[in-house]
Amino acid sequence: MAAATGADSGSGSGSGSVTAPVTLDEAAERATDAASWVEQNWATWLAVGLRMTLILIIALVLRHVIRKALTKLIDRMNRSVQTVEGTALGGLLVNAERRRQRSEAIGSVLRSVTSFLILGTAALMMLGALNINLAPLLASAGVAGVALGFGARNLVTDFLSGVFMILEDQYGVGDTIDAGVASGEVIEVGLRVTKLRGADGEIWYVRNGEVKRIGNLSQGWATASVEVMVHPSEDLERVRTVINQASEKFAKDDPWNERLWGPVEVLGLDSVLLDSVTVRISAKTMPGQSVGVERELRWRIKLAFDEAGIRIVGGVPPVAAETAGPDPEAGVAAPSALASPTSPQSLATAPIPPGPSLAK
């Protein structure tokens, strides 16, 4: 028995301390403590859970309602544009694709801002319901925002510039603009990049933050200006009459009667030279149609002048070089140093005189 007991104690010390078994009374006591703790805190848990659930439901419902209202507003704007587009002047006053892209961009910005504000506020309120101290979190978010702003300042600049360009309707799809860094027709307007198609068909990607000034050639009206150079001997009153007759006929023909927004005016003489006088003609046209109107107006004025026998000159003729006559001094030889008998050259070439005779 003693040996067995020693063996048992030796084996127990070698394997480590043995945990004493839990009795039934101890288990019952622990279960009672846990139940009482749950009973004391279940109301608080339930209140916090219900509060968080209510905050989340209200945020989602409010976000859905506002986004739906914005979508309906954008659709209504697009429908109004389509209604105006079907009228007689709709093609002149409204660009459907431009209005659609502008409204979609504005709607996208508003929806994103709405979602960020509502869901961000709801998240902070839910963290506050859990009794979490929000001061360190807000401080960290502020520092991260400042760092992100410095690191991605070009991206932020492009985004903000694009938002203001769209809200102010500085340009849109179909407009011809001069953005400084590039010029051409706008084919797409984004919040960060604007796509332009140049005169040779190339596509320019212009960052909105790089645009310092914009010249929109498709808003308001344009001016078609034509200069005609005639001979000074022509009767200017007759020239004015011929131009007015050709312009009146030009303004009545299709499709120029729609592209002209005012009568063709003869402004008068722009310059007077010895061999020509320049008559300037101007007309107010639709935006982007001035080049075509100028070409057609030159064509018709040239035909009218040919019928009336009025001469058109192409500029100041080159001045002919004066023909120089023969130089009268060309046949005169240059003076010679040998002409003077006292010159060193003449003395050097003179014969040596004979010396005195030495014979006796």
C-alpha atoms as a printed R data frame, in Angstrom:
    type eleno elety resid chain resno       x       y        z
1   ATOM     1    CA   MET     A     1   0.000   0.000    0.000
2   ATOM     2    CA   ALA     A     2   2.811   2.386    0.916
3   ATOM     3    CA   ALA     A     3   4.646   1.552   -2.289
4   ATOM     4    CA   ALA     A     4   1.523   2.105   -4.321
5   ATOM     5    CA   THR     A     5   0.895   5.388   -2.635
6   ATOM     6    CA   GLY     A     6   4.451   6.514   -3.281
7   ATOM     7    CA   ALA     A     7   4.153   5.552   -6.904
8   ATOM     8    CA   ASP     A     8   0.927   7.516   -7.248
9   ATOM     9    CA   SER     A     9   2.457  10.588   -5.622
10  ATOM    10    CA   GLY     A    10   5.553  10.324   -7.791
11  ATOM    11    CA   SER     A    11   3.560  10.076  -10.949
12  ATOM    12    CA   GLY     A    12   1.395  13.029   -9.886
13  ATOM    13    CA   SER     A    13   4.386  15.266   -9.192
14  ATOM    14    CA   GLY     A    14   5.949  14.295  -12.485
15  ATOM    15    CA   SER     A    15   2.876  15.074  -14.581
16  ATOM    16    CA   GLY     A    16   2.065  18.411  -12.861
17  ATOM    17    CA   SER     A    17  -0.674  19.627  -10.561
18  ATOM    18    CA   VAL     A    18  -4.065  18.002  -11.024
19  ATOM    19    CA   THR     A    19  -7.109  20.351  -11.155
20  ATOM    20    CA   ALA     A    20  -9.631  19.497   -8.554
21  ATOM    21    CA   PRO     A    21 -12.948  18.455  -10.032
22  ATOM    22    CA   VAL     A    22 -15.815  20.959   -9.856
23  ATOM    23    CA   THR     A    23 -18.548  19.868   -7.614
24  ATOM    24    CA   LEU     A    24 -22.220  20.113   -8.401
25  ATOM    25    CA   ASP     A    25 -22.740  22.888   -5.880
26  ATOM    26    CA   GLU     A    26 -19.987  25.046   -7.415
27  ATOM    27    CA   ALA     A    27 -21.424  24.618  -10.940
28  ATOM    28    CA   ALA     A    28 -24.857  25.616   -9.719
29  ATOM    29    CA   GLU     A    29 -23.406  28.678   -8.003
30  ATOM    30    CA   ARG     A    30 -21.582  29.790  -11.168
31  ATOM    31    CA   ALA     A    31 -24.684  29.339  -13.309
32  ATOM    32    CA   THR     A    32 -26.666  31.383  -10.839
33  ATOM    33    CA   ASP     A    33 -24.115  34.224  -10.996
34  ATOM    34    CA   ALA     A    34 -24.150  34.250  -14.805
35  ATOM    35    CA   ALA     A    35 -27.924  34.255  -14.929
36  ATOM    36    CA   SER     A    36 -28.107  37.107  -12.462
37  ATOM    37    CA   TRP     A    37 -25.517  39.113  -14.485
38  ATOM    38    CA   VAL     A    38 -27.488  38.583  -17.687
39  ATOM    39    CA   GLU     A    39 -30.685  39.479  -15.878
40  ATOM    40    CA   GLN     A    40 -29.136  42.722  -14.693
41  ATOM    41    CA   ASN     A    41 -27.728  43.789  -18.117
42  ATOM    42    CA   TRP     A    42 -30.184  42.413  -20.662
43  ATOM    43    CA   ALA     A    43 -32.252  45.564  -20.593
44  ATOM    44    CA   THR     A    44 -29.202  47.694  -21.405
45  ATOM    45    CA   TRP     A    45 -28.181  45.376  -24.243
46  ATOM    46    CA   LEU     A    46 -31.661  45.368  -25.640
47  ATOM    47    CA   ALA     A    47 -31.880  49.147  -25.504
48  ATOM    48    CA   VAL     A    48 -28.511  49.587  -27.213
49  ATOM    49    CA   GLY     A    49 -29.349  47.015  -29.900
50  ATOM    50    CA   LEU     A    50 -32.734  48.565  -30.590
51  ATOM    51    CA   ARG     A    51 -31.190  52.040  -30.747
52  ATOM    52    CA   MET     A    52 -28.520  50.940  -33.229
53  ATOM    53    CA   THR     A    53 -31.090  49.086  -35.326
54  ATOM    54    CA   LEU     A    54 -33.368  52.129  -35.349
55  ATOM    55    CA   ILE     A    55 -30.496  54.423  -36.378
56  ATOM    56    CA   LEU     A    56 -29.532  52.095  -39.242
57  ATOM    57    CA   ILE     A    57 -33.115  51.720  -40.475
58  ATOM    58    CA   ILE     A    58 -33.735  55.475  -40.407
59  ATOM    59    CA   ALA     A    59 -30.460  56.151  -42.246
60  ATOM    60    CA   LEU     A    60 -31.202  53.591  -44.977
61  ATOM    61    CA   VAL     A    61 -34.770  54.822  -45.448
62  ATOM    62    CA   LEU     A    62 -33.669  58.459  -45.570
63  ATOM    63    CA   ARG     A    63 -30.906  57.630  -48.058
64  ATOM    64    CA   HIS     A    64 -33.308  55.706  -50.276
65  ATOM    65    CA   VAL     A    65 -35.896  58.493  -50.239
66  ATOM    66    CA   ILE     A    66 -33.396  61.233  -51.079
67  ATOM    67    CA   ARG     A    67 -31.714  59.223  -53.847
68  ATOM    68    CA   LYS     A    68 -35.099  58.400  -55.351
69  ATOM    69    CA   ALA     A    69 -36.105  62.064  -55.256
70  ATOM    70    CA   LEU     A    70 -32.857  63.044  -56.964
71  ATOM    71    CA   THR     A    71 -33.374  60.378  -59.633
72  ATOM    72    CA   LYS     A    72 -36.890  61.652  -60.342
73  ATOM    73    CA   LEU     A    73 -35.570  65.211  -60.562
74  ATOM    74    CA   ILE     A    74 -32.904  64.189  -63.080
75  ATOM    75    CA   ASP     A    75 -35.460  62.236  -65.137
76  ATOM    76    CA   ARG     A    76 -37.765  65.240  -65.157
77  ATOM    77    CA   MET     A    77 -34.932  67.448  -66.392
78  ATOM    78    CA   ASN     A    78 -34.191  64.982  -69.188
79  ATOM    79    CA   ARG     A    79 -37.864  64.797  -70.183
80  ATOM    80    CA   SER     A    80 -38.114  68.582  -70.345
81  ATOM    81    CA   VAL     A    81 -35.041  68.659  -72.567
82  ATOM    82    CA   GLN     A    82 -36.524  66.052  -74.891
83  ATOM    83    CA   THR     A    83 -39.776  68.048  -75.079
84  ATOM    84    CA   VAL     A    84 -37.969  71.226  -76.098
85  ATOM    85    CA   GLU     A    85 -35.815  69.290  -78.532
86  ATOM    86    CA   GLY     A    86 -38.862  68.242  -80.517
87  ATOM    87    CA   THR     A    87 -39.833  71.844  -81.300
88  ATOM    88    CA   ALA     A    88 -38.731  73.867  -84.311
89  ATOM    89    CA   LEU     A    89 -35.968  75.711  -82.473
90  ATOM    90    CA   GLY     A    90 -35.030  72.844  -80.219
91  ATOM    91    CA   GLY     A    91 -32.002  71.900  -82.252
92  ATOM    92    CA   LEU     A    92 -30.699  75.454  -82.007
93  ATOM    93    CA   LEU     A    93 -31.256  76.029  -78.311
94  ATOM    94    CA   VAL     A    94 -30.812  72.624  -76.670
95  ATOM    95    CA   ASN     A    95 -28.221  69.890  -76.989
96  ATOM    96    CA   ALA     A    96 -29.897  66.784  -75.570
97  ATOM    97    CA   GLU     A    97 -26.695  64.838  -75.027
98  ATOM    98    CA   ARG     A    98 -25.072  67.788  -73.320
99  ATOM    99    CA   ARG     A    99 -28.031  68.314  -70.976
100 ATOM   100    CA   ARG     A   100 -28.261  64.602  -70.271
101 ATOM   101    CA   GLN     A   101 -24.607  64.256  -69.322
102 ATOM   102    CA   ARG     A   102 -24.715  67.414  -67.236
103 ATOM   103    CA   SER     A   103 -27.812  66.271  -65.341
104 ATOM   104    CA   GLU     A   104 -26.367  62.800  -64.818
105 ATOM   105    CA   ALA     A   105 -23.117  64.235  -63.495
106 ATOM   106    CA   ILE     A   106 -24.949  66.548  -61.109
107 ATOM   107    CA   GLY     A   107 -27.178  63.684  -59.963
108 ATOM   108    CA   SER     A   108 -24.181  61.422  -59.384
109 ATOM   109    CA   VAL     A   109 -22.437  64.061  -57.279
110 ATOM   110    CA   LEU     A   110 -25.551  64.775  -55.225
111 ATOM   111    CA   ARG     A   111 -26.264  61.088  -54.638
112 ATOM   112    CA   SER     A   112 -22.685  60.406  -53.560
113 ATOM   113    CA   VAL     A   113 -22.649  63.366  -51.182
114 ATOM   114    CA   THR     A   114 -26.014  62.332  -49.737
115 ATOM   115    CA   SER     A   115 -24.902  58.741  -49.131
116 ATOM   116    CA   PHE     A   116 -21.637  59.852  -47.521
117 ATOM   117    CA   LEU     A   117 -23.289  62.310  -45.164
118 ATOM   118    CA   ILE     A   118 -26.175  60.059  -44.094
119 ATOM   119    CA   LEU     A   119 -24.219  56.830  -43.670
120 ATOM   120    CA   GLY     A   120 -21.275  58.588  -42.042
121 ATOM   121    CA   THR     A   121 -23.536  60.294  -39.522
122 ATOM   122    CA   ALA     A   122 -25.331  57.022  -38.802
123 ATOM   123    CA   ALA     A   123 -22.029  55.208  -38.209
124 ATOM   124    CA   LEU     A   124 -20.903  57.843  -35.720
125 ATOM   125    CA   MET     A   125 -24.234  57.685  -33.897
126 ATOM   126    CA   MET     A   126 -24.024  53.879  -33.665
127 ATOM   127    CA   LEU     A   127 -20.510  54.091  -32.228
128 ATOM   128    CA   GLY     A   128 -21.752  56.656  -29.736
129 ATOM   129    CA   ALA     A   129 -24.542  54.303  -28.702
130 ATOM   130    CA   LEU     A   130 -21.859  51.741  -27.758
131 ATOM   131    CA   ASN     A   131 -20.263  54.326  -25.438
132 ATOM   132    CA   ILE     A   132 -17.133  54.467  -27.596
133 ATOM   133    CA   ASN     A   133 -15.103  57.648  -27.232
134 ATOM   134    CA   LEU     A   134 -15.260  59.324  -30.653
135 ATOM   135    CA   ALA     A   135 -12.668  62.020  -29.975
136 ATOM   136    CA   PRO     A   136  -9.596  59.890  -30.905
137 ATOM   137    CA   LEU     A   137 -11.429  58.513  -33.929
138 ATOM   138    CA   LEU     A   138 -12.386  61.964  -35.199
139 ATOM   139    CA   ALA     A   139  -8.862  63.258  -34.566
140 ATOM   140    CA   SER     A   140  -7.357  60.344  -36.500
141 ATOM   141    CA   ALA     A   141  -9.828  60.869  -39.326
142 ATOM   142    CA   GLY     A   142  -8.921  64.558  -39.446
143 ATOM   143    CA   VAL     A   143  -5.202  63.801  -39.643
144 ATOM   144    CA   ALA     A   144  -5.808  61.170  -42.328
145 ATOM   145    CA   GLY     A   145  -7.957  63.622  -44.283
146 ATOM   146    CA   VAL     A   146  -5.253  66.276  -44.176
147 ATOM   147    CA   ALA     A   147  -2.607  63.782  -45.295
148 ATOM   148    CA   LEU     A   148  -4.835  62.531  -48.097
149 ATOM   149    CA   GLY     A   149  -5.552  66.094  -49.148
150 ATOM   150    CA   PHE     A   150  -1.842  66.899  -49.433
151 ATOM   151    CA   GLY     A   151  -1.005  63.624  -51.157
152 ATOM   152    CA   ALA     A   152  -3.868  63.718  -53.665
153 ATOM   153    CA   ARG     A   153  -4.241  67.485  -54.030
154 ATOM   154    CA   ASN     A   154  -4.173  67.281  -57.832
155 ATOM   155    CA   LEU     A   155  -6.995  64.745  -57.797
156 ATOM   156    CA   VAL     A   156  -9.014  66.861  -55.387
157 ATOM   157    CA   THR     A   157  -8.376  69.960  -57.507
158 ATOM   158    CA   ASP     A   158  -9.534  68.159  -60.668
159 ATOM   159    CA   PHE     A   159 -12.659  66.885  -58.932
160 ATOM   160    CA   LEU     A   160 -13.663  70.245  -57.454
161 ATOM   161    CA   SER     A   161 -12.970  72.048  -60.747
162 ATOM   162    CA   GLY     A   162 -15.122  69.520  -62.593
163 ATOM   163    CA   VAL     A   163 -17.971  69.950  -60.117
164 ATOM   164    CA   PHE     A   164 -17.988  73.737  -60.505
165 ATOM   165    CA   MET     A   165 -17.664  73.530  -64.307
166 ATOM   166    CA   ILE     A   166 -20.720  71.295  -64.469
167 ATOM   167    CA   LEU     A   167 -22.768  73.270  -61.952
168 ATOM   168    CA   GLU     A   168 -21.988  76.569  -63.688
169 ATOM   169    CA   ASP     A   169 -22.586  75.046  -67.148
170 ATOM   170    CA   GLN     A   170 -19.375  76.501  -68.531
171 ATOM   171    CA   TYR     A   171 -19.405  74.036  -71.434
172 ATOM   172    CA   GLY     A   172 -21.039  70.778  -72.448
173 ATOM   173    CA   VAL     A   173 -21.061  68.008  -75.020
174 ATOM   174    CA   GLY     A   174 -21.069  69.398  -78.542
175 ATOM   175    CA   ASP     A   175 -19.518  72.762  -77.614
176 ATOM   176    CA   THR     A   176 -16.365  73.948  -79.306
177 ATOM   177    CA   ILE     A   177 -14.047  75.361  -76.661
178 ATOM   178    CA   ASP     A   178 -10.532  76.702  -76.289
179 ATOM   179    CA   ALA     A   179  -9.209  75.416  -72.955
180 ATOM   180    CA   GLY     A   180  -5.742  76.888  -73.302
181 ATOM   181    CA   VAL     A   181  -3.893  73.572  -73.162
182 ATOM   182    CA   ALA     A   182  -6.057  72.177  -75.982
183 ATOM   183    CA   SER     A   183  -8.996  73.167  -78.149
184 ATOM   184    CA   GLY     A   184 -11.704  71.262  -79.992
185 ATOM   185    CA   GLU     A   185 -15.212  69.878  -79.679
186 ATOM   186    CA   VAL     A   186 -16.290  68.503  -76.310
187 ATOM   187    CA   ILE     A   187 -17.267  64.832  -76.604
188 ATOM   188    CA   GLU     A   188 -17.420  63.943  -72.894
189 ATOM   189    CA   VAL     A   189 -17.499  65.869  -69.635
190 ATOM   190    CA   GLY     A   190 -16.346  64.129  -66.462
191 ATOM   191    CA   LEU     A   191 -15.677  65.196  -62.914
192 ATOM   192    CA   ARG     A   192 -11.924  64.722  -63.378
193 ATOM   193    CA   VAL     A   193 -11.201  64.757  -67.128
194 ATOM   194    CA   THR     A   194 -12.782  66.453  -70.148
195 ATOM   195    CA   LYS     A   195 -12.402  64.818  -73.575
196 ATOM   196    CA   LEU     A   196 -11.968  67.051  -76.631
197 ATOM   197    CA   ARG     A   197 -11.781  66.145  -80.317
198 ATOM   198    CA   GLY     A   198  -9.343  68.377  -82.168
199 ATOM   199    CA   ALA     A   199  -9.579  69.739  -85.685
200 ATOM   200    CA   ASP     A   200  -7.528  66.830  -87.090
201 ATOM   201    CA   GLY     A   201  -9.593  64.176  -85.285
202 ATOM   202    CA   GLU     A   202  -7.262  63.667  -82.333
203 ATOM   203    CA   ILE     A   203  -8.743  63.249  -78.848
204 ATOM   204    CA   TRP     A   204  -7.402  65.376  -76.025
205 ATOM   205    CA   TYR     A   205  -7.788  64.354  -72.386
206 ATOM   206    CA   VAL     A   206  -7.702  67.573  -70.379
207 ATOM   207    CA   ARG     A   207  -7.602  67.477  -66.578
208 ATOM   208    CA   ASN     A   208 -10.151  69.896  -65.180
209 ATOM   209    CA   GLY     A   209  -7.665  71.243  -62.648
210 ATOM   210    CA   GLU     A   210  -5.297  72.347  -65.447
211 ATOM   211    CA   VAL     A   211  -7.882  74.546  -67.169
212 ATOM   212    CA   LYS     A   212  -7.246  78.162  -66.158
213 ATOM   213    CA   ARG     A   213  -9.509  79.825  -68.702
214 ATOM   214    CA   ILE     A   214 -12.144  78.578  -71.145
215 ATOM   215    CA   GLY     A   215 -13.311  80.178  -74.365
216 ATOM   216    CA   ASN     A   216 -16.661  78.704  -75.410
217 ATOM   217    CA   LEU     A   217 -17.242  79.195  -79.127
218 ATOM   218    CA   SER     A   218 -20.679  77.565  -79.087
219 ATOM   219    CA   GLN     A   219 -22.622  79.795  -76.715
220 ATOM   220    CA   GLY     A   220 -24.516  82.940  -77.647
221 ATOM   221    CA   TRP     A   221 -23.722  83.884  -81.234
222 ATOM   222    CA   ALA     A   222 -20.766  84.124  -83.607
223 ATOM   223    CA   THR     A   223 -19.656  86.705  -86.152
224 ATOM   224    CA   ALA     A   224 -18.893  85.944  -89.793
225 ATOM   225    CA   SER     A   225 -16.477  88.547  -91.149
226 ATOM   226    CA   VAL     A   226 -15.477  88.806  -94.829
227 ATOM   227    CA   GLU     A   227 -12.997  91.208  -96.439
228 ATOM   228    CA   VAL     A   228 -13.166  92.001 -100.167
229 ATOM   229    CA   MET     A   229 -10.366  93.891 -101.926
230 ATOM   230    CA   VAL     A   230 -11.366  95.806 -105.059
231 ATOM   231    CA   HIS     A   231  -9.552  98.203 -107.361
232 ATOM   232    CA   PRO     A   232  -9.519 101.853 -106.213
233 ATOM   233    CA   SER     A   233 -11.059 102.975 -109.477
234 ATOM   234    CA   GLU     A   234 -14.299 101.060 -108.809
235 ATOM   235    CA   ASP     A   235 -17.447 102.935 -107.835
236 ATOM   236    CA   LEU     A   236 -17.844 102.208 -104.111
237 ATOM   237    CA   GLU     A   237 -21.585 102.892 -104.112
238 ATOM   238    CA   ARG     A   238 -22.002 100.356 -106.895
239 ATOM   239    CA   VAL     A   239 -19.861  97.899 -104.940
240 ATOM   240    CA   ARG     A   240 -22.090  98.376 -101.880
241 ATOM   241    CA   THR     A   241 -25.220  97.846 -103.960
242 ATOM   242    CA   VAL     A   242 -23.931  94.618 -105.520
243 ATOM   243    CA   ILE     A   243 -22.890  93.249 -102.122
244 ATOM   244    CA   ASN     A   244 -26.281  94.101 -100.571
245 ATOM   245    CA   GLN     A   245 -28.145  92.388 -103.421
246 ATOM   246    CA   ALA     A   246 -26.014  89.238 -103.139
247 ATOM   247    CA   SER     A   247 -26.388  89.243  -99.349
248 ATOM   248    CA   GLU     A   248 -30.173  89.591  -99.447
249 ATOM   249    CA   LYS     A   249 -30.464  86.632 -101.784
250 ATOM   250    CA   PHE     A   250 -28.016  84.706  -99.639
251 ATOM   251    CA   ALA     A   251 -30.053  85.360  -96.476
252 ATOM   252    CA   LYS     A   252 -33.234  83.963  -98.071
253 ATOM   253    CA   ASP     A   253 -31.821  80.653  -99.321
254 ATOM   254    CA   ASP     A   254 -31.826  77.410  -97.310
255 ATOM   255    CA   PRO     A   255 -30.119  76.513  -95.032
256 ATOM   256    CA   TRP     A   256 -28.436  79.896  -94.633
257 ATOM   257    CA   ASN     A   257 -31.653  81.612  -93.588
258 ATOM   258    CA   GLU     A   258 -31.546  79.553  -90.354
259 ATOM   259    CA   ARG     A   259 -27.836  79.997  -89.731
260 ATOM   260    CA   LEU     A   260 -27.953  83.775  -90.077
261 ATOM   261    CA   TRP     A   261 -29.242  85.534  -86.957
262 ATOM   262    CA   GLY     A   262 -29.145  89.006  -88.467
263 ATOM   263    CA   PRO     A   263 -28.785  90.859  -91.760
264 ATOM   264    CA   VAL     A   264 -25.494  91.003  -93.622
265 ATOM   265    CA   GLU     A   265 -24.000  94.445  -93.088
266 ATOM   266    CA   VAL     A   266 -21.437  96.321  -95.159
267 ATOM   267    CA   LEU     A   267 -19.328  97.995  -92.488
268 ATOM   268    CA   GLY     A   268 -17.380 100.166  -94.927
269 ATOM   269    CA   LEU     A   269 -13.757 100.497  -95.916
270 ATOM   270    CA   ASP     A   270 -11.268  98.707  -93.699
271 ATOM   271    CA   SER     A   271  -8.160  99.959  -95.479
272 ATOM   272    CA   VAL     A   272  -7.266 102.170  -98.453
273 ATOM   273    CA   LEU     A   273  -4.055 101.489 -100.392
274 ATOM   274    CA   LEU     A   274  -2.611 102.723 -103.656
275 ATOM   275    CA   ASP     A   275  -3.589  99.590 -105.555
276 ATOM   276    CA   SER     A   276  -6.622  98.345 -103.600
277 ATOM   277    CA   VAL     A   277  -9.349  99.197 -101.131
278 ATOM   278    CA   THR     A   278 -10.727  96.679  -98.609
279 ATOM   279    CA   VAL     A   279 -14.457  96.448  -97.934
280 ATOM   280    CA   ARG     A   280 -15.490  94.631  -94.733
281 ATOM   281    CA   ILE     A   281 -18.763  92.663  -94.525
282 ATOM   282    CA   SER     A   282 -20.109  91.233  -91.251
283 ATOM   283    CA   ALA     A   283 -23.038  89.023  -90.222
284 ATOM   284    CA   LYS     A   284 -24.250  87.515  -86.932
285 ATOM   285    CA   THR     A   285 -24.601  83.736  -87.162
286 ATOM   286    CA   MET     A   286 -25.339  80.676  -85.088
287 ATOM   287    CA   PRO     A   287 -22.534  79.515  -82.791
288 ATOM   288    CA   GLY     A   288 -20.036  77.380  -84.668
289 ATOM   289    CA   GLN     A   289 -21.418  78.270  -88.118
290 ATOM   290    CA   SER     A   290 -19.336  81.367  -88.858
291 ATOM   291    CA   VAL     A   291 -16.722  79.579  -90.997
292 ATOM   292    CA   GLY     A   292 -19.302  78.038  -93.336
293 ATOM   293    CA   VAL     A   293 -21.179  81.328  -93.647
294 ATOM   294    CA   GLU     A   294 -17.957  83.180  -94.498
295 ATOM   295    CA   ARG     A   295 -17.050  80.722  -97.248
296 ATOM   296    CA   GLU     A   296 -20.482  80.822  -98.851
297 ATOM   297    CA   LEU     A   297 -20.646  84.604  -98.603
298 ATOM   298    CA   ARG     A   298 -17.270  84.965 -100.357
299 ATOM   299    CA   TRP     A   299 -18.464  82.603 -103.079
300 ATOM   300    CA   ARG     A   300 -21.625  84.596 -103.757
301 ATOM   301    CA   ILE     A   301 -19.912  87.979 -103.647
302 ATOM   302    CA   LYS     A   302 -17.324  86.758 -106.154
303 ATOM   303    CA   LEU     A   303 -20.033  85.558 -108.527
304 ATOM   304    CA   ALA     A   304 -21.951  88.830 -108.157
305 ATOM   305    CA   PHE     A   305 -18.802  90.875 -108.863
306 ATOM   306    CA   ASP     A   306 -18.059  88.818 -111.962
307 ATOM   307    CA   GLU     A   307 -21.551  89.492 -113.305
308 ATOM   308    CA   ALA     A   308 -21.262  93.206 -112.513
309 ATOM   309    CA   GLY     A   309 -17.754  93.487 -113.970
310 ATOM   310    CA   ILE     A   310 -16.168  94.613 -110.709
311 ATOM   311    CA   ARG     A   311 -12.495  93.779 -110.448
312 ATOM   312    CA   ILE     A   312 -11.171  92.056 -107.345
313 ATOM   313    CA   VAL     A   313  -7.516  92.356 -106.522
314 ATOM   314    CA   GLY     A   314  -5.597  89.904 -104.385
315 ATOM   315    CA   GLY     A   315  -3.371  92.333 -102.547
316 ATOM   316    CA   VAL     A   316  -0.649  94.837 -103.108
317 ATOM   317    CA   PRO     A   317   1.319  93.921 -106.276
318 ATOM   318    CA   PRO     A   318   5.058  93.596 -105.814
319 ATOM   319    CA   VAL     A   319   7.068  96.680 -106.674
320 ATOM   320    CA   ALA     A   320   9.126  96.091 -109.844
321 ATOM   321    CA   ALA     A   321  12.828  96.682 -109.468
322 ATOM   322    CA   GLU     A   322  14.089  99.723 -111.373
323 ATOM   323    CA   THR     A   323  16.234  98.885 -114.444
324 ATOM   324    CA   ALA     A   324  19.649 100.412 -113.965
325 ATOM   325    CA   GLY     A   325  21.316 102.021 -117.014
326 ATOM   326    CA   PRO     A   326  24.980 101.595 -118.024
327 ATOM   327    CA   ASP     A   327  27.442 103.114 -115.639
328 ATOM   328    CA   PRO     A   328  29.206 106.030 -117.411
329 ATOM   329    CA   GLU     A   329  32.297 105.494 -115.336
330 ATOM   330    CA   ALA     A   330  32.489 101.801 -116.168
331 ATOM   331    CA   GLY     A   331  34.808 102.484 -119.159
332 ATOM   332    CA   VAL     A   332  37.154 104.798 -117.278
333 ATOM   333    CA   ALA     A   333  40.297 103.063 -116.131
334 ATOM   334    CA   ALA     A   334  41.622 103.516 -112.666
335 ATOM   335    CA   PRO     A   335  44.406 106.090 -112.318
336 ATOM   336    CA   SER     A   336  47.912 104.632 -112.671
337 ATOM   337    CA   ALA     A   337  50.811 105.408 -110.386
338 ATOM   338    CA   LEU     A   338  53.069 105.561 -113.480
339 ATOM   339    CA   ALA     A   339  51.258 108.648 -114.743
340 ATOM   340    CA   SER     A   340  53.221 110.867 -112.334
341 ATOM   341    CA   PRO     A   341  56.941 111.090 -113.201
342 ATOM   342    CA   THR     A   342  57.840 111.836 -109.612
343 ATOM   343    CA   SER     A   343  56.089 108.810 -108.143
344 ATOM   344    CA   PRO     A   344  58.277 106.040 -106.719
345 ATOM   345    CA   GLN     A   345  56.924 103.641 -109.310
346 ATOM   346    CA   SER     A   346  57.935 105.927 -112.172
347 ATOM   347    CA   LEU     A   347  61.404 106.524 -110.705
348 ATOM   348    CA   ALA     A   348  61.874 102.792 -110.276
349 ATOM   349    CA   THR     A   349  61.122 102.118 -113.935
350 ATOM   350    CA   ALA     A   350  63.248 104.990 -115.326
351 ATOM   351    CA   PRO     A   351  66.468 103.883 -117.207
352 ATOM   352    CA   ILE     A   352  69.731 104.154 -115.344
353 ATOM   353    CA   PRO     A   353  71.909 107.007 -116.787
354 ATOM   354    CA   PRO     A   354  75.507 106.069 -117.880
355 ATOM   355    CA   GLY     A   355  78.254 106.807 -115.366
356 ATOM   356    CA   PRO     A   356  81.474 108.934 -116.035
357 ATOM   357    CA   SER     A   357  84.055 107.415 -118.329
358 ATOM   358    CA   LEU     A   358  87.260 106.132 -116.635
359 ATOM   359    CA   ALA     A   359  89.440 105.901 -119.771
360 ATOM   360    CA   LYS     A   360  92.429 108.275 -120.027
